[in-house]
Amino acid sequence: MSALPIRPPGAEPSNLKCRSLTLGLHHGCQDLPVRFLNVQVGEDCVQLQTFIVNKIREIRGVQEKQIDFLVAAIDRLIANQRTEEVRAVFQSATRALCNWAEEHFELPSPNEHANRTLMKEMAAVRYASSLQPL
């Protein structure tokens, strides 16, 4: 936004006056726009009011963008937290399954006598539902 061109009627402020005023400002305030105006001139007051309102709108716009950025960052953090929670549950379940598989990896050796008996009974039965467990 451009600085407000306010000046006393019929006179241009000296650059020396602006420069000495700017140098007298505290650190960090040197970039503030410095303008001279005559409060008895209505046009100068209207220009100052317009300048201040526009500056406030500009500051609000910057802050709105910063808030939107922070809200988006918070949303990403919440989504990331949910993803991490799901990942932790999945890893826990996987670890439990791996532990069980390691303990039960080896199958017992087949019992030949039981298998022969079962095959004999299955050959004699017409329906599988009528088989009796050993």
C-alpha positions as CSV (number, residue, x, y, z in Angstrom):
1,M,0.0,0.0,0.0
2,S,1.4,3.4,-0.8
3,A,1.9,6.0,1.8
4,L,-0.6,8.8,2.3
5,P,0.3,12.0,0.6
6,I,-0.8,14.5,3.3
7,R,0.8,17.9,3.4
8,P,0.0,21.3,4.8
9,P,-1.7,23.5,2.2
10,G,0.7,25.4,0.1
11,A,3.9,23.9,1.6
12,E,5.9,20.7,1.1
13,P,7.5,19.3,4.3
14,S,11.3,19.2,4.2
15,N,13.0,15.9,3.7
16,L,15.3,16.9,6.6
17,K,12.3,17.1,8.9
18,C,11.1,13.6,7.9
19,R,14.5,12.2,8.1
20,S,15.2,13.5,11.6
21,L,11.8,12.3,12.8
22,T,12.4,8.8,11.3
23,L,15.8,8.6,12.9
24,G,14.3,9.5,16.3
25,L,11.9,6.5,16.1
26,H,12.7,3.4,18.2
27,H,14.3,0.3,16.6
28,G,11.7,-1.5,14.4
29,C,9.5,1.6,13.9
30,Q,11.6,3.2,11.2
31,D,9.5,1.7,8.5
32,L,6.3,3.4,9.8
33,P,5.0,5.9,7.2
34,V,5.5,9.5,8.4
35,R,3.3,12.2,6.8
36,F,2.4,15.7,7.7
37,L,-1.2,17.0,7.7
38,N,-3.2,19.9,8.6
39,V,-6.1,18.8,10.9
40,Q,-8.0,22.0,10.0
41,V,-8.2,20.9,6.3
42,G,-11.1,18.5,5.9
43,E,-9.5,16.7,2.9
44,D,-6.4,15.9,4.9
45,C,-8.5,14.4,7.7
46,V,-10.5,12.3,5.2
47,Q,-7.3,11.1,3.5
48,L,-5.8,10.2,6.9
49,Q,-9.0,8.3,7.9
50,T,-9.0,6.4,4.6
51,F,-5.3,5.6,5.0
52,I,-5.8,4.3,8.6
53,V,-8.9,2.2,7.6
54,N,-7.0,0.6,4.7
55,K,-4.0,-0.1,6.9
56,I,-6.2,-1.9,9.4
57,R,-7.8,-3.9,6.7
58,E,-4.4,-4.8,5.4
59,I,-3.2,-5.9,8.8
60,R,-6.4,-7.9,9.4
61,G,-5.9,-9.6,6.0
62,V,-2.4,-10.7,6.9
63,Q,-3.6,-12.0,10.3
64,E,-6.5,-13.8,8.7
65,K,-4.0,-15.6,6.3
66,Q,-1.8,-16.5,9.3
67,I,-4.8,-17.9,11.2
68,D,-5.9,-19.9,8.2
69,F,-2.3,-21.3,7.9
70,L,-2.3,-22.2,11.6
71,V,-5.8,-23.9,11.3
72,A,-4.6,-25.9,8.4
73,A,-1.4,-26.9,10.3
74,I,-3.5,-28.0,13.3
75,D,-5.8,-30.0,11.0
76,R,-2.8,-31.7,9.6
77,L,-1.5,-32.5,13.0
78,I,-4.8,-34.0,14.1
79,A,-5.0,-36.1,11.0
80,N,-1.4,-37.2,11.5
81,Q,-2.1,-38.1,15.1
82,R,-5.1,-40.3,14.0
83,T,-2.8,-42.0,11.4
84,E,-0.2,-42.6,14.1
85,E,-2.8,-44.0,16.4
86,V,-4.0,-46.4,13.7
87,R,-0.4,-47.4,12.9
88,A,0.3,-48.1,16.6
89,V,-2.8,-50.3,16.9
90,F,-1.8,-52.1,13.7
91,Q,1.7,-52.7,14.9
92,S,0.5,-53.9,18.3
93,A,-1.9,-56.4,16.6
94,T,0.8,-57.5,14.1
95,R,3.3,-58.0,16.9
96,A,0.8,-60.2,18.8
97,L,0.1,-62.3,15.7
98,C,3.9,-62.7,15.0
99,N,4.5,-63.8,18.6
100,W,1.7,-66.4,18.3
101,A,3.0,-67.6,14.9
102,E,6.5,-68.0,16.3
103,E,5.2,-70.1,19.2
104,H,2.9,-72.2,17.0
105,F,5.0,-72.4,13.9
106,E,5.7,-76.1,14.1
107,L,2.8,-78.4,13.5
108,P,2.6,-81.6,15.4
109,S,3.6,-84.7,13.4
110,P,0.6,-86.6,11.9
111,N,-0.6,-89.7,13.7
112,E,-0.6,-92.4,11.1
113,H,-2.9,-94.7,13.0
114,A,-5.5,-92.0,13.5
115,N,-5.3,-91.0,9.8
116,R,-5.8,-94.7,8.7
117,T,-8.7,-95.1,11.0
118,L,-10.3,-91.9,9.8
119,M,-9.9,-92.8,6.2
120,K,-11.5,-96.2,6.8
121,E,-14.5,-94.6,8.5
122,M,-14.9,-92.0,5.7
123,A,-14.9,-94.7,3.1
124,A,-17.7,-96.5,4.9
125,V,-19.9,-93.5,5.5
126,R,-22.3,-92.1,3.1
127,Y,-22.5,-88.6,4.6
128,A,-19.6,-86.7,6.1
129,S,-21.9,-85.3,8.9
130,S,-22.2,-88.7,10.4
131,L,-18.5,-89.0,11.1
132,Q,-17.7,-89.4,14.8
133,P,-14.5,-87.7,16.3
134,L,-11.9,-89.9,17.8
